[in-house]
Amino acid sequence: MAKKSHSHHDRPHRHHYDAEMLSVEEARQRILSYFDVLSVEHVPLVEALGQVLAEDMVASFNIPPMANSAMDGYAVLAADTNGASKATPVELPVTGVVAAGALPDHELAPGTAVRIMTGAPVPPGADSVVPFEDTDELERQKSSDSPSSIGIHLEAQPLDNIREAGEDVELGETVLTKGQSLRPGEIGVIASLGRSTVPVVRRPVVAIVSTGDELLEPGEAHQPGKIYNSNAFSIAAMVSRCGGVPKIMGIARDTVESLEAALEEAMNSDLVVTSAGVSKGDYDVVKDVLSSRGEIALWSVRMRPAKPLAFGVLEDEDGSKVPHLGLPGNPVSAMVAFEQFGRSALRLMMGKPETAKPTVDAVMDDPIMNHDGRRVYARVQVYKDEQGGYRARSTGNQSSGVLSSMALANGLAICPDDIGMIDVGETARVELLDWADDIF
């Protein structure tokens, strides 16, 4: 049955903000004010992907260090090939061979050629390389492994097929600058400078504590009335994806002693993330323990899912402090809250700029209902229609406890705080969780 289309006149009215709730942006800025860029470490180059460079990379030599051949062929003096063609080849005596990694053992004399491999240094006196395919190399190889002369079928120009010294990087050049994120290209450039280690902002260590008497660890036998601790693993995966180092600390039971012990073990980190125990109806033991260990704020954020959020600073007996992010217990709420707040905190600690997730505008196949004036993050699958436009379909039940709907989603479609509904056929801004090949 076709879905009813709502006009702007009969759709739900715009909502008024609840002054007690923080906007997503307000909550994010408060949280980020507690963080700073972490210290510098030197790591093996192969491990530095995604980290931020802590100092400029300056070349101590030219790359390439010498003029070298871009082709397998013959090094010649271009003027010696004047008038050469397949019909009227110019024959030059071959006086030697230069292999890749070797050095020329003599200067090229006018009127001669030197056989040369790709990447090999060009012998002094040569100003051009003629590729094998523009010579009679194949015919001569049939009669001799090392022909004493070669027929040139092409009139060469100076610098043909020659990579000049410093063409890629010049001595003294600042190749990469402090603050750049290291992608595969940057990793390769640093390797070309001869560096095996690189100074970078270290990765944040994130301790993850799950709370609740109802939790089982994956691998334990299933028990009636119990649920498996999925939050620790989804959050750990998100930490890894952001470039952090997750430490799953296990389950704290609903007692002061159990939670105190878990938090004590978690203090040796850059951020403590807990899940559950931050809603109004949750056990007071969680809030009491968090508050007793330092500064803690319990907020309502104008978003769905993930309205309840705790943030503060935990303090140890020796005075050491660690920021704490308290996520809701519902698995989708925990993931959406970490996506909006934890990701930004990790980026700041790693020295990366605060940037929004990539978004697309997509036409909705299903409506997004907003009944209480919060920004809705609806789980959707973005795809392209036959015309190449973006569309988004709901991944099913949007309850914050339905984790499978998050697994099916590659984006979060946003309905703003003050809009009652985005209807079928209308456009929503979608924050992308993934960059699948079938989207772009």
N, C-alpha and C positions, 0 to 999 in steps of 0.2 A: 504494500500500500504506500502511496506517495506521502511523503512527510508534508505537513501543513506549512505553508510559507507565511511568515509573519512580516507585516509591514512595520516601519519605524513607529507607527501610531499605536499598534496594539501589542508591541513587544514589552517585556518588563521594563519598568522605569529605571533611570540611572540611580545608583546607590549613593548614599551619603557615607563619608568615611567615619569609622569608629576612632575617636581621638586617642583611645587607650592603646590602639594597635600601631606598631611601627610599619612603615612601608618597607618593602624589600630593600630599597636603596638606603633608607635610614639605618636599618639593622646592619646592612653590609658595611657602611661607613663606620658605625660604632665598633664593630668587630675589628675592622682593619686598623683602627687607631691603636690597637694593642700589639701590633706586630711590627717587625723591622726586618731588613735584609740580614740573612745569616752570614756566618763567617766564611772565609775562603779556604778551600782545600785543593791539593794537587792530586789529580786522579789520572789513571791510565787513559790514554786517548780513547780507546775503544769503549770505555765506560761512561764517557762524558756526554753522550747524546741527550739533548734536551736541557742540559744545564747552561748556565749563563756565564760567559767569559768574564773573568775578574781582572784582566789586564789586556792592554793592546798586544797584538801579535805583529812584530816587526821583522821583516825579512833580513837575514844576515848574508844573503847571496842572491844572485839572479836566478830566476826560474823561467826558462831553462838556463843552465849556467853557461852554455855555449850555443852558438847557432847550430841547429841540427836539422836533419832531413825529416820532412813530413811524409815521405813515401819511400818504398823500396825502389831504387832506380840507380841512376848514374849522376854523380856530381861532375859538373862541367863549368866552363866559362861560357856564358850565354852567347857571347859574340862568336864563338867557334861553331855555333849551330845555325848561323845565318843561311837562309835558303833551304834548310832541311825540310824534307817531306817524305812520305812513304815512297813516292815515285823517284825522288832524288835524295836518298839518304846521305848524311854526312858520316863518314867513318872515322872514328877516333880510336887510337890505341888505349887499352885499359892498363893502367900502371899500378893498380892495387885494389884492395877491398877494405872497407871500414864497417865493422859489425857494431850493433847496438851495445853500448857499454865499453867499447874500445876507443882508443884515440888514433887519429890519423898518424901514420909514420912518415909522411912526406908531404910537401907542398905540391898542389896541383900545378903542373906546368901547362902553359898555353898549348892548345892543340891536343890535349889528352883528356881522359875520363877516369874516374875512380868509382868502382861499384860500391854502393852504399845502402845500408839497411835503415828502416824507419827508426828514428830516434838517435841515430848515430851522429856524432859531431861532423859538421861539414869541413872538409880539409881546407886549409888556407889556400887562397888562389881561386877557389870555386865560388861562383855567385848564383848557381842555379842547380836544380835537380830535375833530371828528365825521368819520369816513371818508366818502369820496365815495359809497360804496354805501348809506350811510344818509341820503342826500339825494336831491333830484330833479335832480342834476347832469346826468345823461345826457339827460333831457328838455329841459332848458334849453339844453344845448349844441347841440341840433338847430336852435334858432332864433337863437342868438347865441354867438360865440366867447368873449365876456366878459360873462356875465349880470350884471345889476346887483343881483340879489338871489338868494337860495337858499332852498329849502324844506328844513327839517330834519325827518327822519322818526324821530328817536331822542331820548329824554330822556337827555342826557349827565350824567356825574358828574364832579366835579373830578378832575383829573389823568388822565382817560381819554386814552390814546394819546399821553402826553407822557413823554419821557425827561428826567428831571431833571438839572440840572447836577451833575457829579461822581458820577452813578449808576454809572459803570464804575470810574473812578479819581478819588480826591480829591487836591487839592493837598497835597503833603508826604507822601503815602502811599508806603511802601516796597512797590513793586509786585512786584519779584522780588528774591531774596536771593542773595548771594554763595554759590557752590557749586552752584547749580541747573544742570542740563543744559538746553541750549536746544533745545526741540522747535519745531515750526511755530507752536504757540500762543504760546510765549514770544517767538519772533521777531516775530510780529505785534504783541504788546504793546509791545515795545521800539520798533518802528516807530511805534506810536500815540503814544509819548512824544516823537517828533520826532528820534530818534537814528538816524543813518546808519551809525555805527560802534559797536562794542561791545567792552569789555575782557574778554578770555577767557584761560583757560590755553591756551597754544599747543599745536598738534598735534605729537606726537613724530615725528621723522624716523627711519625704520628702513631701514638699509642691508642689502641682501640679497645674500649671496655664495654662489654654488653652487660646489662643488668636485668635480673628477673629470676624468680624461683621456677618459672615455667619453661625455662630454656634448656635444651639439650645441645650438645656439640654434634656436628655432623660426624657420622661414624659410630655413635652410640645407638643402642637398640631403641627403637621407637617405643614410646610409652603413652598410654591414654592421658589426655589432658595436657600433654607437653607439646612444644613446638621446637623446631631446630633453629639454631642461632644463625640466621641468614644475614642479619645486618652486618656483623663483623666482616663477613667475606665480601659483600657488595661494597662496603665502605673501603675495605683494604684494596680492592680492585680499583676503585676511583682514586685513591691516594696514589697507587702505582701509576695510573694513567696520567695523573697530573705531574708525575716526576718525583713524588715523595717516596719515603721508605716506610711501609706500614709495619706495625708490630701489634699483632693480635694478642691481647693480654688475657683472654678468656672471659669467663662469666663471673660476675659478682652477684651473689645472692642477696635477697632483700633483708640483709642485716647490716648493722653499723660495722661490725667487725669485718665482714666479707668485703664490703665496698671500700673500707679504709685500707685493707690489705691490697686490693687491686689498684687503688689510686696511688698508694705508696710506690708500688712497682712501676707504675706508669709515669712517675715524675721525671725519669731520665729520658725525656723526649722534648720535642719542640712544640708539640700540640697534643693535648689529650682530647679524644673524642669519645663521648659516652652515648649510648642509645637507650631510650626509655627513661621514665622517672621524671619528666619535666612538664607533664600535663597537670592540670588542676586536680584531677582525680587520682593521680599516682601516689604511691606510698610516700609519706613525708620523709622516710629515712634517707631517700636519695637526695632530696633538697637539703635536708638538715646536714648531711655529711659534706655535700659540696659547699654549703655556706660556711660550715665550721672550718674548712680548709682554706678559706680565702674569700675573695670578692666574687660574688655570683649575682647575675641578673637573670630573672625569669621574664621573658617577653612574650607578647602575642604579636605575630607578624601578619600583616594583611595579605595572606596568601593561602591557597589551598591546592594541594595538601601542604602540611608542615606549618600549621599555625603556631604551635607551642615551640619555643626555642629558649635554650639557656646558654648564656655565655658569661665567662668571668675569668678569674685568675686563681689557680690553685697554688697554695704556698706550703712548702715543707717546713719541718721543724728547724732546719738550718737556714731558713730564709730564702731558699731558691724558689723561683716562681715559674709556672708554666701556664700558658693560656689554655682554657678549657671550652670546648664547644659541645653543648648538650643537645643531641638530636632527639626528635620524637621516636617512639618505639615502633610505630607502624613502618613496615619496610619501605614502602614507596615514599612516605613522608621523610624518612631518614635520607634516602637517596636524593630527593629533590632539594632538601635543605642543604645537604653537603654540596650539591651542584651549585647552589646559589651563594653559599657562604664559605664552605671549606675550600673549594677550588680557588676562590679569590685570595684567601689567607695563604695558601700554599704558593701561589704565584708571587705574592708580595715577598714571602720569605726567600724565594729562589731568585729574587732580583728581576722578575719579569713585570712588564707593565700590566696594569689593570685593563683588561680588554673583555668586551662582551663576547659571548659565544656567537659563532656565525648564525645568521638567521635567514630565512626565506619567507616570502609572503605566499601562502598557499590557500587555495579555495577548499573550503571544508565540505567533506562528504557527510559529516554528522554534526549536530549542533553542540555547542559548549554552553552549558547552563551555569549562571552565576547568581545564586539565590541569596547571598549574604554580604555582598560588597567587598569580597576579597579578590585579589588577582589569582585567576585560575590557571594552573599549569596542567593542561590536559595531555595525556599520553597519546601520541599519534604516530602513524606510519606515513611518512612523506614519500610520494612517488610522482613520476611525471606522466601527464596524459599524452594522448596521441599528437597534440599540437606542441608538446614540449613545455607546457606550463606546469607549475607545481600544484599538486593537490595533497590533501591530508585526510586520512580516515582514522577513526578512533580505534584503539587497540582493545576495546571492550570495557568491561566493568572498571569504573574509575575510582572505586573504593581504595583508600590508602593502604588497605591490607592485601590487595590483589597484586602480588609481586610479578605474576606472569604478564600482566599488562605492561609492565616496565620493560620486561625482556623482549616484548614484541615491538617496542617503540624505538624509533630513531630520532624523535624530536618531541618537544613540549610545545603545544599550541597554546598561546597566551590569550586569555580574555581579560582585558583591563579591569581594575577595581570597580570603575563606575559604569560598566556596561552590563546589562542584565543577561544578555545572550548574544552569541554569534551564531547565526542561523546557517542551515544548509545552503551552500552556494555563495555564502559570504566569505570574505578573505580574513584570515588570521595570520599574525606574525608567529612563526614557528622557530623556536630556539633549537638548533640541531644538536643532538647528542652524538651523532655519528656522521661520517662523510662517506657514505656508501657509494660505490661506483654506479649503482642503478639510480642514484638521485642526480648526480652531476654528469 
